[in-house]
Amino acid sequence: MFRLTRPSQKEKTDFLAGAQRAALSSPSLLTLNDGALGTPPKGFAHDFSRTEIGRGPEVFAAARTCLKSWEQFDLEWVQLAYAAPSVFPGELVAVEAHTAFLWSISVNRIVEVVDTPTRFGFMYATTVLHVEEGQERFVVEFDEQSESVHYLIEAVSRPRHILARIGRPFSRAMQHRFTRDSHAAMKRCVARQRRTSV
């Protein structure tokens, strides 16, 4: 879904109502625990980023809260058009983006979730209502020995929509921008959570 003007709330609601049964468009490329399943197929790009966002159990608790409340998508040019209240397999995650004067909404479906005392996160796969084809995982991890807390994003994807294929260098640049901005958003959210909990 590409357009020159931002969709109204009604248009988004109507679009998302029709997206509830959208089929997945991606092969199995990642696992939530181990990441990429070998070398990606031809045409797919593989991206991995991991940053330390603090230390200690309180930081991990804050990071978990941030990820559960979708703060990693709270960016100036990207936001959620829809996300379920809980992170659960089968739920839709619709991402609205504004790039190169175009508005788009891309729909994903959560396929795996991890929730342990030291790891929290999820992986989603693209649906047929996405400009790309692939899978992506978002995880926060707590190392009990060093007490370091890391946030990681890993994706394997290729352009699906004709505009994304034609403008692949630009699409790749926006994927890298999203990664940088998402890491920054998580750091801001964790800092905010820590301030409010004091």
Sequence and secondary structure as in RCSB ss.txt:
>XXXX:A:sequence
MFRLTRPSQKEKTDFLAGAQRAALSSPSLLTLNDGALGTPPKGFAHDFSRTEIGRGPEVFAAARTCLKSWEQFDL
EWVQLAYAAPSVFPGELVAVEAHTAFLWSISVNRIVEVVDTPTRFGFMYATTVLHVEEGQERFVVEFDEQSESVH
YLIEAVSRPRHILARIGRPFSRAMQHRFTRDSHAAMKRCVARQRRTSV
>XXXX:A:secstr
 EESS   HHHHHHHHHHHTT  B     EETTTEE SS  TT EEEEEEEEEEESHHHHHHHHHHHHTTGGG  
SSEEEEEE SS  TT EEEEEEEETTEEEEEEEEEEEEEE SSEEEEEEEEBTTSSEEEEEEEEEEE TTT EEE
EEEEEEEEE SHHHHHTHHHHHHHHHHHHHHHHHHHHHHHHHHHHHH 
